[in-house]
């Protein structure tokens, strides 16, 4: 049976990272690209259950893409059960323009959310992101990015996964590529927090109050975390599991309730 590869993202159809993933993996098997029509960053693992999902077949950069009017999770579900018709050998979410680090990202990122959905459906899954400066994140469609190193890492990891499967107990590999890589790879854990939450209160021209949520990057980074690795020029590979059950003795919780 031919190897089937699903590629999706949360940056939309025209993302250079989507094209880079396709270029990196096109000779490893039969590749299906199914992605949201528009930018869907920050939607996490949200799913469209209150509205219909429309899908169009388009061609961008000579790549056939199934354009989904929905979220990255919608794209994965449609891709697996309608476009491919079976569980793909591997699903790639990305290459995302902008890093996805810490527990904050894995619960809010559309990139990671799509990979988690693919894993739940039974596919090996990888989320890959490229570190960018805050300025670069607002210039996504106006300047080129160098994906050569990211494509090399993606292809290398995919080859290993396709040959050996995922490591035991691992459902998703969350890979982040530093903006200035030194060539080293580190297996990391999630940092707890990347940003100190900040809310800007502003007023529109009619004097009505509105809020803009943003954050200030936290400088300290604990060793062995994804943030620490990237700040030292290393590729971060963080193994994730879809089982969010706390690793505790349940008897401790029972005793806590009975006190």
ChimeraX commands (.cxc) that place a marker at each C-alpha (Angstrom):
marker #1 position 0.00,0.00,0.00 radius 0.5
marker #1 position 1.35,3.46,-0.87 radius 0.5
marker #1 position 2.26,5.77,1.99 radius 0.5
marker #1 position -0.37,8.46,2.49 radius 0.5
marker #1 position 0.61,11.84,3.93 radius 0.5
marker #1 position -1.81,14.55,5.04 radius 0.5
marker #1 position -0.56,18.15,5.27 radius 0.5
marker #1 position -2.56,20.94,6.88 radius 0.5
marker #1 position -1.92,24.21,8.72 radius 0.5
marker #1 position -3.57,27.14,10.46 radius 0.5
marker #1 position -2.02,29.89,8.32 radius 0.5
marker #1 position -4.26,29.32,5.32 radius 0.5
marker #1 position -3.87,28.31,1.68 radius 0.5
marker #1 position -1.28,30.85,0.65 radius 0.5
marker #1 position 1.20,30.23,3.46 radius 0.5
marker #1 position 4.78,29.70,2.31 radius 0.5
marker #1 position 5.11,27.15,5.11 radius 0.5
marker #1 position 2.41,24.95,3.57 radius 0.5
marker #1 position 4.29,24.96,0.27 radius 0.5
marker #1 position 7.56,24.19,2.07 radius 0.5
marker #1 position 6.04,21.13,3.78 radius 0.5
marker #1 position 4.77,19.83,0.46 radius 0.5
marker #1 position 8.17,20.29,-1.16 radius 0.5
marker #1 position 9.88,18.47,1.71 radius 0.5
marker #1 position 7.57,15.45,1.67 radius 0.5
marker #1 position 6.32,15.04,-1.88 radius 0.5
marker #1 position 8.73,12.19,-2.67 radius 0.5
marker #1 position 7.94,10.20,0.51 radius 0.5
marker #1 position 4.47,9.11,-0.54 radius 0.5
marker #1 position 1.10,10.29,-1.83 radius 0.5
marker #1 position 0.55,13.74,-0.38 radius 0.5
marker #1 position -2.84,15.33,0.30 radius 0.5
marker #1 position -2.96,19.01,1.22 radius 0.5
marker #1 position -6.13,20.01,3.07 radius 0.5
marker #1 position -6.07,23.39,4.77 radius 0.5
marker #1 position -8.28,26.25,6.00 radius 0.5
marker #1 position -9.03,28.89,3.40 radius 0.5
marker #1 position -8.02,31.76,5.68 radius 0.5
marker #1 position -5.75,32.43,8.64 radius 0.5
marker #1 position -6.95,30.47,11.68 radius 0.5
marker #1 position -4.19,31.00,14.22 radius 0.5
marker #1 position -5.15,30.71,17.87 radius 0.5
marker #1 position -8.29,28.63,17.36 radius 0.5
marker #1 position -6.79,25.61,19.13 radius 0.5
marker #1 position -8.73,22.42,18.46 radius 0.5
marker #1 position -12.05,24.11,17.76 radius 0.5
marker #1 position -14.44,22.27,15.47 radius 0.5
marker #1 position -17.36,23.52,13.38 radius 0.5
marker #1 position -20.45,21.75,14.68 radius 0.5
marker #1 position -22.98,24.57,14.36 radius 0.5
marker #1 position -22.45,25.43,10.69 radius 0.5
marker #1 position -21.82,23.59,7.41 radius 0.5
marker #1 position -18.29,23.10,6.08 radius 0.5
marker #1 position -17.67,23.74,2.39 radius 0.5
marker #1 position -14.64,22.41,0.54 radius 0.5
marker #1 position -13.21,23.58,-2.79 radius 0.5
marker #1 position -10.40,22.12,-4.86 radius 0.5
marker #1 position -7.86,24.77,-5.91 radius 0.5
marker #1 position -4.37,24.88,-7.34 radius 0.5
marker #1 position -1.77,27.17,-5.78 radius 0.5
marker #1 position 1.93,27.08,-6.65 radius 0.5
marker #1 position 1.15,24.01,-8.78 radius 0.5
marker #1 position -0.07,22.18,-5.66 radius 0.5
marker #1 position -3.58,20.74,-5.51 radius 0.5
marker #1 position -5.11,21.93,-2.27 radius 0.5
marker #1 position -8.48,21.15,-0.74 radius 0.5
marker #1 position -9.62,24.48,0.68 radius 0.5
marker #1 position -11.77,24.10,3.78 radius 0.5
marker #1 position -14.12,26.81,5.02 radius 0.5
marker #1 position -13.45,25.92,8.62 radius 0.5
marker #1 position -10.80,25.33,11.26 radius 0.5
marker #1 position -7.59,23.28,11.12 radius 0.5
marker #1 position -9.39,20.52,13.03 radius 0.5
marker #1 position -12.17,20.58,10.43 radius 0.5
marker #1 position -9.52,20.26,7.71 radius 0.5
marker #1 position -8.03,17.18,9.38 radius 0.5
marker #1 position -11.39,15.47,9.81 radius 0.5
marker #1 position -12.49,16.26,6.24 radius 0.5
marker #1 position -9.06,15.28,4.94 radius 0.5
marker #1 position -9.03,11.88,6.65 radius 0.5
marker #1 position -12.65,10.81,6.27 radius 0.5
marker #1 position -13.66,12.44,2.98 radius 0.5
marker #1 position -10.59,13.29,0.88 radius 0.5
marker #1 position -8.27,10.36,1.70 radius 0.5
marker #1 position -10.93,7.97,2.97 radius 0.5
marker #1 position -8.60,6.27,5.43 radius 0.5
marker #1 position -6.17,7.08,8.22 radius 0.5
marker #1 position -2.98,8.56,6.72 radius 0.5
marker #1 position 0.38,7.12,7.70 radius 0.5
marker #1 position 1.40,10.53,8.95 radius 0.5
marker #1 position -0.15,13.99,9.31 radius 0.5
marker #1 position 1.90,17.19,9.24 radius 0.5
marker #1 position 0.53,20.44,10.58 radius 0.5
marker #1 position 2.69,23.31,9.38 radius 0.5
marker #1 position 5.29,24.54,8.73 radius 0.5
marker #1 position 3.73,27.27,10.86 radius 0.5
marker #1 position 5.00,30.83,10.56 radius 0.5
marker #1 position 5.73,31.58,14.18 radius 0.5
marker #1 position 6.87,29.33,17.02 radius 0.5
marker #1 position 4.45,27.29,19.14 radius 0.5
marker #1 position 6.07,26.92,22.56 radius 0.5
marker #1 position 4.95,26.22,26.14 radius 0.5
marker #1 position 1.69,24.92,27.56 radius 0.5
marker #1 position 0.01,28.10,26.32 radius 0.5
marker #1 position 0.65,27.23,22.68 radius 0.5
marker #1 position -0.34,23.58,22.75 radius 0.5
marker #1 position -3.78,24.49,24.10 radius 0.5
marker #1 position -4.40,27.51,21.83 radius 0.5
marker #1 position -2.43,26.88,18.64 radius 0.5
marker #1 position -4.41,25.82,15.58 radius 0.5
marker #1 position -1.25,24.15,14.31 radius 0.5
marker #1 position -0.90,21.93,17.37 radius 0.5
marker #1 position -4.67,21.48,17.58 radius 0.5
marker #1 position -4.75,19.97,14.09 radius 0.5
marker #1 position -1.95,17.55,15.01 radius 0.5
marker #1 position -3.78,16.51,18.18 radius 0.5
marker #1 position -6.92,15.83,16.15 radius 0.5
marker #1 position -4.96,13.73,13.66 radius 0.5
marker #1 position -3.50,11.70,16.52 radius 0.5
marker #1 position -6.95,11.18,17.99 radius 0.5
marker #1 position -8.09,9.88,14.62 radius 0.5
marker #1 position -5.23,7.36,14.69 radius 0.5
marker #1 position -2.58,9.00,12.53 radius 0.5
marker #1 position 1.05,9.62,13.45 radius 0.5
marker #1 position 1.19,13.38,13.86 radius 0.5
marker #1 position 3.75,16.17,13.75 radius 0.5
marker #1 position 3.28,19.89,14.39 radius 0.5
marker #1 position 6.12,22.01,13.04 radius 0.5
marker #1 position 6.70,25.72,13.54 radius 0.5
marker #1 position 9.37,28.23,12.55 radius 0.5
marker #1 position 10.47,30.89,15.04 radius 0.5
marker #1 position 9.89,34.44,13.84 radius 0.5
marker #1 position 10.33,37.85,15.37 radius 0.5
marker #1 position 7.16,39.74,16.29 radius 0.5
marker #1 position 7.80,42.03,13.32 radius 0.5
marker #1 position 8.10,39.09,10.92 radius 0.5
marker #1 position 4.78,37.66,12.14 radius 0.5
marker #1 position 3.00,40.73,10.77 radius 0.5
marker #1 position 4.86,40.56,7.45 radius 0.5
marker #1 position 3.98,36.96,6.58 radius 0.5
marker #1 position 2.90,37.62,3.02 radius 0.5
marker #1 position 5.34,40.37,2.19 radius 0.5
marker #1 position 8.76,38.79,2.51 radius 0.5
marker #1 position 10.38,35.41,1.78 radius 0.5
marker #1 position 11.47,32.98,4.50 radius 0.5
marker #1 position 14.28,30.47,4.44 radius 0.5
marker #1 position 12.72,27.06,4.98 radius 0.5
marker #1 position 15.70,24.94,3.90 radius 0.5
marker #1 position 16.75,23.84,7.39 radius 0.5
marker #1 position 13.15,23.33,8.55 radius 0.5
marker #1 position 12.42,21.19,5.49 radius 0.5
marker #1 position 15.52,19.11,6.17 radius 0.5
marker #1 position 14.45,18.45,9.78 radius 0.5
marker #1 position 10.86,17.72,8.76 radius 0.5
marker #1 position 11.88,15.20,6.14 radius 0.5
marker #1 position 14.34,13.53,8.52 radius 0.5
marker #1 position 11.79,13.13,11.32 radius 0.5
marker #1 position 9.06,11.97,8.94 radius 0.5
marker #1 position 11.30,9.28,7.52 radius 0.5
marker #1 position 12.00,7.97,11.02 radius 0.5
marker #1 position 8.32,8.01,11.99 radius 0.5
marker #1 position 7.24,6.31,8.77 radius 0.5
marker #1 position 9.83,3.59,9.35 radius 0.5
marker #1 position 9.52,3.07,13.12 radius 0.5
marker #1 position 6.24,4.66,14.14 radius 0.5
marker #1 position 5.97,7.08,17.05 radius 0.5
marker #1 position 7.89,6.41,20.27 radius 0.5
marker #1 position 5.85,4.49,22.82 radius 0.5
marker #1 position 3.51,6.75,24.74 radius 0.5
marker #1 position 3.86,9.63,22.27 radius 0.5
marker #1 position 0.95,10.85,20.11 radius 0.5
marker #1 position 2.33,14.10,18.66 radius 0.5
marker #1 position 5.79,15.54,18.11 radius 0.5
marker #1 position 5.76,19.32,18.49 radius 0.5
marker #1 position 8.80,20.59,16.59 radius 0.5
marker #1 position 10.03,24.18,16.72 radius 0.5
marker #1 position 12.83,25.49,14.51 radius 0.5
marker #1 position 14.92,28.42,15.82 radius 0.5
marker #1 position 15.38,31.48,13.63 radius 0.5
marker #1 position 19.16,31.06,13.94 radius 0.5
marker #1 position 19.76,27.30,14.26 radius 0.5
marker #1 position 23.11,25.91,15.40 radius 0.5
marker #1 position 22.28,22.47,13.98 radius 0.5
marker #1 position 21.61,20.79,17.34 radius 0.5
marker #1 position 18.39,19.01,18.29 radius 0.5
marker #1 position 17.09,18.77,21.85 radius 0.5
marker #1 position 14.20,16.68,23.19 radius 0.5
marker #1 position 12.36,19.02,25.48 radius 0.5
marker #1 position 9.43,19.44,27.83 radius 0.5
marker #1 position 6.90,22.24,27.60 radius 0.5
marker #1 position 7.72,25.46,29.38 radius 0.5
marker #1 position 4.83,26.54,31.57 radius 0.5
marker #1 position 4.40,30.01,30.12 radius 0.5
marker #1 position 5.91,32.11,27.34 radius 0.5
marker #1 position 4.11,35.40,27.82 radius 0.5
marker #1 position 2.99,37.54,30.71 radius 0.5
marker #1 position -0.59,38.34,29.84 radius 0.5
marker #1 position -1.41,41.98,29.18 radius 0.5
marker #1 position -4.66,43.68,28.19 radius 0.5
marker #1 position -4.69,47.04,26.44 radius 0.5
marker #1 position -7.88,49.02,26.99 radius 0.5
marker #1 position -8.70,51.36,24.13 radius 0.5
marker #1 position -11.57,53.43,22.78 radius 0.5
marker #1 position -12.99,53.49,19.29 radius 0.5
marker #1 position -13.83,56.77,17.46 radius 0.5
marker #1 position -17.29,56.72,19.03 radius 0.5
marker #1 position -15.89,56.46,22.52 radius 0.5
marker #1 position -16.81,52.82,23.07 radius 0.5
marker #1 position -14.34,50.77,25.08 radius 0.5
marker #1 position -12.67,47.68,23.61 radius 0.5
marker #1 position -9.79,45.43,24.63 radius 0.5
marker #1 position -6.72,44.06,22.86 radius 0.5
marker #1 position -5.17,40.96,24.44 radius 0.5
marker #1 position -1.42,40.58,24.02 radius 0.5
marker #1 position 1.58,39.61,26.12 radius 0.5
marker #1 position 5.11,40.46,27.12 radius 0.5
marker #1 position 7.61,37.68,26.51 radius 0.5
marker #1 position 9.00,36.14,29.70 radius 0.5
marker #1 position 12.80,36.31,29.73 radius 0.5
marker #1 position 13.56,33.38,32.04 radius 0.5
marker #1 position 13.45,29.93,30.52 radius 0.5
marker #1 position 13.92,26.75,32.53 radius 0.5
marker #1 position 16.51,24.30,31.22 radius 0.5
marker #1 position 15.28,21.33,29.20 radius 0.5
marker #1 position 12.23,23.29,28.04 radius 0.5
marker #1 position 11.24,24.12,24.48 radius 0.5
marker #1 position 11.75,27.85,25.03 radius 0.5
marker #1 position 15.24,27.36,26.46 radius 0.5
marker #1 position 16.25,25.19,23.50 radius 0.5
marker #1 position 15.15,27.74,20.90 radius 0.5
marker #1 position 16.83,30.60,22.71 radius 0.5
marker #1 position 20.05,28.63,22.47 radius 0.5
marker #1 position 19.69,27.96,18.75 radius 0.5
marker #1 position 18.54,24.34,19.11 radius 0.5
marker #1 position 15.66,22.59,17.41 radius 0.5
marker #1 position 13.08,21.68,20.04 radius 0.5
marker #1 position 11.20,18.40,19.73 radius 0.5
marker #1 position 8.58,18.01,22.44 radius 0.5
marker #1 position 6.70,14.69,22.72 radius 0.5
marker #1 position 3.02,15.20,23.50 radius 0.5
marker #1 position 0.21,12.90,24.50 radius 0.5
marker #1 position -3.50,13.38,23.87 radius 0.5
marker #1 position -4.23,11.92,27.30 radius 0.5
marker #1 position -4.43,14.95,29.59 radius 0.5
marker #1 position -5.09,12.89,32.70 radius 0.5
marker #1 position -2.83,14.06,35.53 radius 0.5
marker #1 position -0.12,11.56,36.43 radius 0.5
marker #1 position -1.10,11.22,40.08 radius 0.5
marker #1 position -2.14,8.51,42.48 radius 0.5
marker #1 position -5.95,8.53,42.35 radius 0.5
marker #1 position -6.05,7.48,46.01 radius 0.5
marker #1 position -4.47,10.83,46.86 radius 0.5
marker #1 position -7.41,12.60,45.21 radius 0.5
marker #1 position -9.88,10.36,47.04 radius 0.5
marker #1 position -8.22,11.16,50.37 radius 0.5
marker #1 position -8.24,14.87,49.52 radius 0.5
marker #1 position -11.98,14.75,48.86 radius 0.5
marker #1 position -12.70,12.83,52.08 radius 0.5
marker #1 position -10.77,15.10,54.41 radius 0.5
marker link #1:1,2 radius 0.2
marker link #1:2,3 radius 0.2
marker link #1:3,4 radius 0.2
marker link #1:4,5 radius 0.2
marker link #1:5,6 radius 0.2
marker link #1:6,7 radius 0.2
marker link #1:7,8 radius 0.2
marker link #1:8,9 radius 0.2
marker link #1:9,10 radius 0.2
marker link #1:10,11 radius 0.2
marker link #1:11,12 radius 0.2
marker link #1:12,13 radius 0.2
marker link #1:13,14 radius 0.2
marker link #1:14,15 radius 0.2
marker link #1:15,16 radius 0.2
marker link #1:16,17 radius 0.2
marker link #1:17,18 radius 0.2
marker link #1:18,19 radius 0.2
marker link #1:19,20 radius 0.2
marker link #1:20,21 radius 0.2
marker link #1:21,22 radius 0.2
marker link #1:22,23 radius 0.2
marker link #1:23,24 radius 0.2
marker link #1:24,25 radius 0.2
marker link #1:25,26 radius 0.2
marker link #1:26,27 radius 0.2
marker link #1:27,28 radius 0.2
marker link #1:28,29 radius 0.2
marker link #1:29,30 radius 0.2
marker link #1:30,31 radius 0.2
marker link #1:31,32 radius 0.2
marker link #1:32,33 radius 0.2
marker link #1:33,34 radius 0.2
marker link #1:34,35 radius 0.2
marker link #1:35,36 radius 0.2
marker link #1:36,37 radius 0.2
marker link #1:37,38 radius 0.2
marker link #1:38,39 radius 0.2
marker link #1:39,40 radius 0.2
marker link #1:40,41 radius 0.2
marker link #1:41,42 radius 0.2
marker link #1:42,43 radius 0.2
marker link #1:43,44 radius 0.2
marker link #1:44,45 radius 0.2
marker link #1:45,46 radius 0.2
marker link #1:46,47 radius 0.2
marker link #1:47,48 radius 0.2
marker link #1:48,49 radius 0.2
marker link #1:49,50 radius 0.2
marker link #1:50,51 radius 0.2
marker link #1:51,52 radius 0.2
marker link #1:52,53 radius 0.2
marker link #1:53,54 radius 0.2
marker link #1:54,55 radius 0.2
marker link #1:55,56 radius 0.2
marker link #1:56,57 radius 0.2
marker link #1:57,58 radius 0.2
marker link #1:58,59 radius 0.2
marker link #1:59,60 radius 0.2
marker link #1:60,61 radius 0.2
marker link #1:61,62 radius 0.2
marker link #1:62,63 radius 0.2
marker link #1:63,64 radius 0.2
marker link #1:64,65 radius 0.2
marker link #1:65,66 radius 0.2
marker link #1:66,67 radius 0.2
marker link #1:67,68 radius 0.2
marker link #1:68,69 radius 0.2
marker link #1:69,70 radius 0.2
marker link #1:70,71 radius 0.2
marker link #1:71,72 radius 0.2
marker link #1:72,73 radius 0.2
marker link #1:73,74 radius 0.2
marker link #1:74,75 radius 0.2
marker link #1:75,76 radius 0.2
marker link #1:76,77 radius 0.2
marker link #1:77,78 radius 0.2
marker link #1:78,79 radius 0.2
marker link #1:79,80 radius 0.2
marker link #1:80,81 radius 0.2
marker link #1:81,82 radius 0.2
marker link #1:82,83 radius 0.2
marker link #1:83,84 radius 0.2
marker link #1:84,85 radius 0.2
marker link #1:85,86 radius 0.2
marker link #1:86,87 radius 0.2
marker link #1:87,88 radius 0.2
marker link #1:88,89 radius 0.2
marker link #1:89,90 radius 0.2
marker link #1:90,91 radius 0.2
marker link #1:91,92 radius 0.2
marker link #1:92,93 radius 0.2
marker link #1:93,94 radius 0.2
marker link #1:94,95 radius 0.2
marker link #1:95,96 radius 0.2
marker link #1:96,97 radius 0.2
marker link #1:97,98 radius 0.2
marker link #1:98,99 radius 0.2
marker link #1:99,100 radius 0.2
marker link #1:100,101 radius 0.2
marker link #1:101,102 radius 0.2
marker link #1:102,103 radius 0.2
marker link #1:103,104 radius 0.2
marker link #1:104,105 radius 0.2
marker link #1:105,106 radius 0.2
marker link #1:106,107 radius 0.2
marker link #1:107,108 radius 0.2
marker link #1:108,109 radius 0.2
marker link #1:109,110 radius 0.2
marker link #1:110,111 radius 0.2
marker link #1:111,112 radius 0.2
marker link #1:112,113 radius 0.2
marker link #1:113,114 radius 0.2
marker link #1:114,115 radius 0.2
marker link #1:115,116 radius 0.2
marker link #1:116,117 radius 0.2
marker link #1:117,118 radius 0.2
marker link #1:118,119 radius 0.2
marker link #1:119,120 radius 0.2
marker link #1:120,121 radius 0.2
marker link #1:121,122 radius 0.2
marker link #1:122,123 radius 0.2
marker link #1:123,124 radius 0.2
marker link #1:124,125 radius 0.2
marker link #1:125,126 radius 0.2
marker link #1:126,127 radius 0.2
marker link #1:127,128 radius 0.2
marker link #1:128,129 radius 0.2
marker link #1:129,130 radius 0.2
marker link #1:130,131 radius 0.2
marker link #1:131,132 radius 0.2
marker link #1:132,133 radius 0.2
marker link #1:133,134 radius 0.2
marker link #1:134,135 radius 0.2
marker link #1:135,136 radius 0.2
marker link #1:136,137 radius 0.2
marker link #1:137,138 radius 0.2
marker link #1:138,139 radius 0.2
marker link #1:139,140 radius 0.2
marker link #1:140,141 radius 0.2
marker link #1:141,142 radius 0.2
marker link #1:142,143 radius 0.2
marker link #1:143,144 radius 0.2
marker link #1:144,145 radius 0.2
marker link #1:145,146 radius 0.2
marker link #1:146,147 radius 0.2
marker link #1:147,148 radius 0.2
marker link #1:148,149 radius 0.2
marker link #1:149,150 radius 0.2
marker link #1:150,151 radius 0.2
marker link #1:151,152 radius 0.2
marker link #1:152,153 radius 0.2
marker link #1:153,154 radius 0.2
marker link #1:154,155 radius 0.2
marker link #1:155,156 radius 0.2
marker link #1:156,157 radius 0.2
marker link #1:157,158 radius 0.2
marker link #1:158,159 radius 0.2
marker link #1:159,160 radius 0.2
marker link #1:160,161 radius 0.2
marker link #1:161,162 radius 0.2
marker link #1:162,163 radius 0.2
marker link #1:163,164 radius 0.2
marker link #1:164,165 radius 0.2
marker link #1:165,166 radius 0.2
marker link #1:166,167 radius 0.2
marker link #1:167,168 radius 0.2
marker link #1:168,169 radius 0.2
marker link #1:169,170 radius 0.2
marker link #1:170,171 radius 0.2
marker link #1:171,172 radius 0.2
marker link #1:172,173 radius 0.2
marker link #1:173,174 radius 0.2
marker link #1:174,175 radius 0.2
marker link #1:175,176 radius 0.2
marker link #1:176,177 radius 0.2
marker link #1:177,178 radius 0.2
marker link #1:178,179 radius 0.2
marker link #1:179,180 radius 0.2
marker link #1:180,181 radius 0.2
marker link #1:181,182 radius 0.2
marker link #1:182,183 radius 0.2
marker link #1:183,184 radius 0.2
marker link #1:184,185 radius 0.2
marker link #1:185,186 radius 0.2
marker link #1:186,187 radius 0.2
marker link #1:187,188 radius 0.2
marker link #1:188,189 radius 0.2
marker link #1:189,190 radius 0.2
marker link #1:190,191 radius 0.2
marker link #1:191,192 radius 0.2
marker link #1:192,193 radius 0.2
marker link #1:193,194 radius 0.2
marker link #1:194,195 radius 0.2
marker link #1:195,196 radius 0.2
marker link #1:196,197 radius 0.2
marker link #1:197,198 radius 0.2
marker link #1:198,199 radius 0.2
marker link #1:199,200 radius 0.2
marker link #1:200,201 radius 0.2
marker link #1:201,202 radius 0.2
marker link #1:202,203 radius 0.2
marker link #1:203,204 radius 0.2
marker link #1:204,205 radius 0.2
marker link #1:205,206 radius 0.2
marker link #1:206,207 radius 0.2
marker link #1:207,208 radius 0.2
marker link #1:208,209 radius 0.2
marker link #1:209,210 radius 0.2
marker link #1:210,211 radius 0.2
marker link #1:211,212 radius 0.2
marker link #1:212,213 radius 0.2
marker link #1:213,214 radius 0.2
marker link #1:214,215 radius 0.2
marker link #1:215,216 radius 0.2
marker link #1:216,217 radius 0.2
marker link #1:217,218 radius 0.2
marker link #1:218,219 radius 0.2
marker link #1:219,220 radius 0.2
marker link #1:220,221 radius 0.2
marker link #1:221,222 radius 0.2
marker link #1:222,223 radius 0.2
marker link #1:223,224 radius 0.2
marker link #1:224,225 radius 0.2
marker link #1:225,226 radius 0.2
marker link #1:226,227 radius 0.2
marker link #1:227,228 radius 0.2
marker link #1:228,229 radius 0.2
marker link #1:229,230 radius 0.2
marker link #1:230,231 radius 0.2
marker link #1:231,232 radius 0.2
marker link #1:232,233 radius 0.2
marker link #1:233,234 radius 0.2
marker link #1:234,235 radius 0.2
marker link #1:235,236 radius 0.2
marker link #1:236,237 radius 0.2
marker link #1:237,238 radius 0.2
marker link #1:238,239 radius 0.2
marker link #1:239,240 radius 0.2
marker link #1:240,241 radius 0.2
marker link #1:241,242 radius 0.2
marker link #1:242,243 radius 0.2
marker link #1:243,244 radius 0.2
marker link #1:244,245 radius 0.2
marker link #1:245,246 radius 0.2
marker link #1:246,247 radius 0.2
marker link #1:247,248 radius 0.2
marker link #1:248,249 radius 0.2
marker link #1:249,250 radius 0.2
marker link #1:250,251 radius 0.2
marker link #1:251,252 radius 0.2
marker link #1:252,253 radius 0.2
marker link #1:253,254 radius 0.2
marker link #1:254,255 radius 0.2
marker link #1:255,256 radius 0.2
marker link #1:256,257 radius 0.2
marker link #1:257,258 radius 0.2
marker link #1:258,259 radius 0.2
view
